[in-house]
Amino acid sequence: TPSDTLRTVVAEGRELKQQITDVMAQNSAVKQDNEALKQRLANIDQTVEQRLKNAQEQFKLDSQQQQQSVLDGLRKQMDELTRLGQNGSSGSELPIGLGVQQGDGQQFK
């Protein structure tokens, strides 16, 4: 009958309206989750960048300290060699390699 058809159409319309309302609520929840995930990703990116920057700075400082240590050691050796040379030391105190002449060590062949 026409009244049954009308009731069916009205009921289906209400059901469709409820489904649309549910989908919109789910869509809103998904949007909120998406924003939260974007924020987490931004925080992770910022943390990674900061840690990378800190590691690079620490590496630079360590490298500079190591270079300074090597330079200090070389200066100390140069000062010691200069001091030994200025004291007029005997040949026995000369660094290895000084005073070697052509043909030295031939008997070891």
LINFENJO-V39998 format. One record per pair of residues at least 24 apart in sequence whose C-alpha atoms are under 8 Angstrom apart, sorted by sequence separation. I is the first residue (numbers start at 0). J is the second residue. D is the distance in whole Angstrom. If there is no record, write none. Layout:
# LINFENJO-V39998
i:I j:J d:D
i:I j:J d:D
This chain:
# LINFENJO-V39998
none
